[in-house]
Amino acid sequence: MTTHLHRLTPAKVWLGVIPTLWWNDDFINIDIGIPYEQALSEMALAGYVGCGVGHKYPTDPKILRPVLELRGLRISEPWVSTYFTINAMKRHTLDNVDAQLDFLEAMEGGSDDPRRADLVVSEFGGAVNPLPVALFPNCPDFSDDQWKRLIEGLHEAGEKARARNRRLCYHPHLGTGVMNTEAIHRLMDETDPRLVNMLLDTAHQAAAGVDPLALARKYAHRIKHVHLKDIRAEVVTKIHKEGLSFQQGIEAGIFTVPGDGSIGTFPEILDALAEADFAGWICVEAEQDPAKANPLQYAKMGREYLRKLLGW
């Protein structure tokens, strides 16, 4: 079989890691007390060149930037939870977008490094993933009016990002109104590709019953950011059967690093992106309980898996 993986080179593809291996940013009780400086050092030790923003990081770029630079790391993305589908929350959401874009300018200003961060967003209006309720039966189903407000809001946010030479990347997320295949297709169909890109999160898509390989092939030219993580299919089954919440699913081990779980199509997913000349961040993620899964061990496992696939 012809492969295009050789096109994914360190000159245009940057391997990062999300700090949810070390603690959870949604459920802060999933934490064993690892300080952020240790987490960043372990990210660098494992062979990554960037990372997502974690809640333990200093919020002042004057403090955070030198700490990252000391370890050869850059920010791959900040996260913005959008609430465009909720009345009277649009201004708040757009203010948060502006604040994160300002943060990125402060983190990267004066640098000619091509490894620029993307702005990652996901609509959390009506989301049940933060709640102690059964995950899959309670996800929101947006009305046509909510869809209209979501699309309009994402376009405004995307315009703000483009004005700052940033890419807005939408993250379909478990427990939200853009989780299943139909909703993802609708989002892609109704948004302007100049303003709204896709973040492919292999595990969130697979756990929701969405084929991440089919998404990668269909939207390869719109996927500009990747969260590469795996699922344990038996835990997904347990969540459905026992009506577990998202937090309970994380604690039960729904996620792991790529190559350690049930998704068997990572080479094909990366090949589809390579064929479309993907350039940007590919970030290993796991969202595991650090008391059960040693963060450095799993960070190294994920990096080694990518080294075997990519050759570097």
Long-range contacts (C-beta under 8 A, 24 or more apart in sequence): 3-267, 3-271, 3-274, 4-271, 4-274, 4-275, 5-267, 5-270, 5-271, 5-274, 5-309, 5-310, 5-311, 6-274, 6-311, 7-274, 7-275, 7-277, 7-278, 8-270, 8-273, 8-274, 8-278, 8-282, 8-310, 9-312, 10-312, 12-114, 12-279, 12-280, 13-278, 13-279, 13-280, 13-281, 13-282, 13-310, 14-49, 14-50, 14-74, 14-76, 14-115, 14-280, 14-281, 14-282, 15-47, 15-48, 15-49, 15-50, 15-281, 15-282, 15-283, 15-284, 15-303, 15-306, 16-48, 16-49, 16-50, 16-51, 16-52, 16-76, 16-281, 16-282, 16-283, 16-284, 17-43, 17-46, 17-48, 17-50, 17-51, 17-52, 17-283, 17-284, 17-285, 17-299, 17-302, 17-303, 18-51, 18-52, 18-227, 18-283, 18-284, 18-285, 18-286, 18-287, 19-43, 19-51, 19-52, 19-53, 19-54, 19-56, 20-54, 20-285, 20-286, 20-287, 20-288, 21-257, 21-285, 21-286, 21-287, 21-288, 21-290, 21-293, 21-295, 21-298, 21-299, 22-54, 22-290, 22-295, 23-54, 23-55, 23-56, 23-290, 24-250, 24-287, 24-289, 25-54, 25-55, 25-79, 26-129, 26-130, 26-246, 26-247, 27-247, 27-250, 28-55, 30-247, 30-250, 30-251, 30-289, 30-290, 31-290, 32-290, 32-291, 34-290, 34-295, 37-67, 39-295, 40-67, 40-68, 40-71, 40-73, 41-71, 42-295, 42-296, 42-299, 43-71, 43-73, 43-299, 44-71, 44-72, 44-73, 45-296, 46-296, 46-299, 46-300, 46-302, 46-303, 47-300, 47-303, 47-307, 48-73, 48-284, 48-299, 48-303, 49-73, 49-74, 49-115, 50-74, 50-75, 50-76, 50-115, 50-117, 50-281, 50-283, 51-75, 51-76, 51-283, 52-76, 52-77, 52-78, 52-79, 52-120, 52-283, 52-285, 53-77, 53-78, 53-79, 59-103, 61-103, 61-106, 61-107, 62-106, 64-107, 65-106, 65-107, 68-107, 74-107, 74-108, 74-113, 74-115, 74-117, 75-104, 75-107, 75-108, 75-117, 76-117, 76-118, 76-225, 76-281, 76-283, 77-117, 77-118, 77-119, 77-120, 77-169, 77-225, 77-281, 77-283, 78-103, 78-104, 78-117, 78-119, 78-120, 79-120, 79-121, 79-122, 80-119, 80-120, 80-121, 80-157, 81-121, 81-122, 81-123, 81-124, 82-121, 82-122, 82-123, 82-124, 82-125, 82-150, 82-153, 82-154, 82-157, 83-123, 83-124, 83-125, 84-123, 84-125, 84-149, 84-150, 84-152, 84-153, 84-154, 85-123, 85-125, 85-126, 85-140, 85-142, 85-146, 85-149, 85-150, 85-177, 86-125, 86-126, 89-125, 90-149, 90-153, 93-153, 93-157, 94-153, 94-156, 94-157, 94-160, 97-121, 97-157, 97-160, 97-161, 98-160, 101-160, 101-161, 101-164, 101-166, 104-164, 104-166, 105-164, 115-281, 116-165, 116-166, 117-166, 117-281, 118-166, 118-167, 118-168, 118-169, 118-197, 118-199, 118-224, 118-225, 118-280, 118-281, 119-157, 119-161, 119-166, 119-167, 119-168, 119-169, 120-169, 120-171, 120-199, 120-225, 121-154, 121-157, 121-168, 121-169, 121-170, 121-171, 122-170, 122-171, 122-172, 122-173, 122-176, 122-178, 123-150, 123-176, 123-177, 123-178, 124-173, 124-176, 125-150, 125-177, 126-176, 126-177, 127-173, 127-175, 127-176, 127-177, 128-175, 128-245, 128-246, 129-173, 129-174, 129-175, 129-176, 129-246, 130-175, 130-246, 131-245, 132-245, 132-247, 133-245, 134-243, 134-244, 134-245, 135-174, 135-175, 135-239, 135-244, 135-245, 135-246, 135-249, 136-239, 136-240, 137-243, 139-175, 139-176, 139-177, 139-179, 140-176, 140-177, 141-177, 142-177, 142-183, 146-177, 147-186, 147-190, 150-177, 150-187, 151-187, 151-190, 151-191, 154-191, 154-195, 154-196, 155-191, 155-192, 155-195, 155-196, 158-191, 158-192, 158-194, 158-195, 158-196, 159-195, 161-195, 162-194, 162-195, 167-197, 167-224, 167-225, 167-280, 168-195, 168-196, 168-197, 169-197, 169-198, 169-199, 169-224, 169-225, 170-196, 170-197, 170-198, 170-199, 171-199, 171-201, 171-204, 171-227, 172-198, 172-199, 172-201, 172-204, 172-205, 172-208, 172-210, 173-201, 173-204, 174-204, 174-207, 174-208, 174-246, 175-246, 179-204, 179-208, 179-210, 180-208, 180-209, 180-210, 181-209, 181-210, 181-211, 184-210, 184-215, 188-219, 188-222, 193-221, 193-222, 197-222, 197-223, 197-224, 197-225, 198-222, 198-223, 198-224, 198-225, 199-223, 199-224, 199-225, 199-226, 199-227, 200-225, 200-226, 200-227, 200-269, 200-273, 201-226, 201-227, 201-229, 201-285, 202-226, 202-227, 202-228, 202-229, 202-230, 202-258, 202-263, 202-266, 202-269, 203-227, 203-229, 203-230, 203-231, 203-254, 203-255, 203-261, 203-263, 203-285, 203-287, 206-231, 206-262, 206-263, 207-231, 207-236, 207-254, 212-263, 212-265, 212-269, 213-265, 213-268, 213-269, 213-272, 216-268, 216-269, 216-272, 216-273, 217-272, 220-272, 220-273, 220-275, 220-276, 220-278, 221-276, 223-273, 223-276, 223-278, 224-278, 224-280, 225-280, 225-281, 225-283, 226-273, 226-278, 226-280, 226-281, 226-282, 226-283, 227-283, 227-285, 228-258, 228-266, 228-282, 228-283, 228-284, 228-285, 228-302, 228-306, 229-255, 229-256, 229-257, 229-258, 229-284, 229-285, 229-286, 229-287, 230-255, 230-256, 230-257, 230-258, 230-259, 230-260, 230-261, 230-262, 230-263, 230-266, 230-286, 231-255, 231-256, 231-261, 231-262, 231-263, 232-256, 232-261, 232-262, 233-261, 233-262, 250-287, 250-288, 250-289, 251-289, 253-288, 253-289, 253-292, 253-293, 254-287, 255-285, 255-286, 255-287, 255-288, 256-286, 256-288, 256-293, 256-298, 257-284, 257-285, 257-286, 257-298, 257-299, 257-301, 257-302, 257-305, 258-284, 258-302, 258-305, 258-306, 259-301, 259-302, 259-305, 260-298, 260-301, 260-302, 260-305, 266-305, 266-309, 267-309, 270-309, 270-310, 282-306
